[in-house]
Amino acid sequence: MNFSSKLLEQAVAEMSLLPGVGKRTALRLVLHLLKQPLAQTEQFTKALLDLRSNIKLCKNCHNISDTEVCDICANPNRVREIVCVVEDIRDVMAIENTSQYRGLYHVLGGKISPMDGIGPSQLNIRSLIEKVKEGEIQEIIFALSSTLEGDTTNFYIFKQLEGVEVKTSTIARGISVGDELEYADEVTLGRSITNRVPFESSLRS
């Protein structure tokens, strides 16, 4: 791809680093930005800088937040005895959109994947185990994607909780095996949360 401007080439190169954005899409996005009023582009740039500089992770659940404690954890109307374990913020958003779940969350920040060099120590698993051992939590819902990595992560956490008095369940397999949670439609995902099953049952299926 030949560019008439080094500045344009540099902007396209940076934009194409975004996931799912190739060079042609990046060029289209950059040209779109060039057509906008300067003030709008500056506002866009400021929003990204503010996000990168000021975003926090909730000290309770590791969800992305503007404050030390996210809005979900700070909400007194949430059911604090139930914790839904998810991979990342996109899964929190997907489940919240169903309006079927009123408990809290725990964001792992990924899944165990030896092929990618991701082990338990790279994830927010230890804080989950410690939280459960405090005794307030009565149920853990495993809501990771139904992939090999997701199932491996669920099983690892399940084994770490052996001997601890807590109910473990997993979302019903209305989510197809191999599907990522964030792509499930809201009705299917909502039913999967509502019709969750004991985790031990999922091991036998």
Stockholm file with secondary structure:
# STOCKHOLM 1.0

chainA/1-205         MNFSSKLLEQAVAEMSLLPGVGKRTALRLVLHLLKQPLAQTEQFTKALLDLRSNIKLCKNCHNISDTEVCDICANPNRVREIVCVVEDIRDVMAIENTSQYRGLYHVLGGKISPMDGIGPSQLNIRSLIEKVKEGEIQEIIFALSSTLEGDTTNFYIFKQLEGVEVKTSTIARGISVGDELEYADEVTLGRSITNRVPFESSLRS
#=GR chainA/1-205 SS CCCSCHHHHHHHHHHTTSTTCCHHHHHHHHHHHHHSCHHHHHHHHHHHHHHHHHCEECTTTCCEESSSSCHHHHCTTSEEEEEEEESSHHHHHHHHTTTCCCEEEEECSSCCBGGGTBCGGGTTTHHHHHHHHTSCCCEEEECCCSSHHHHHHHHHHHHHTTTSCCEEEECCTTSCTTCCGGGSCHHHHHHHHHTCEEHHHHHHC
#=GC SS_cons         CCCSCHHHHHHHHHHTTSTTCCHHHHHHHHHHHHHSCHHHHHHHHHHHHHHHHHCEECTTTCCEESSSSCHHHHCTTSEEEEEEEESSHHHHHHHHTTTCCCEEEEECSSCCBGGGTBCGGGTTTHHHHHHHHTSCCCEEEECCCSSHHHHHHHHHHHHHTTTSCCEEEECCTTSCTTCCGGGSCHHHHHHHHHTCEEHHHHHHC
//
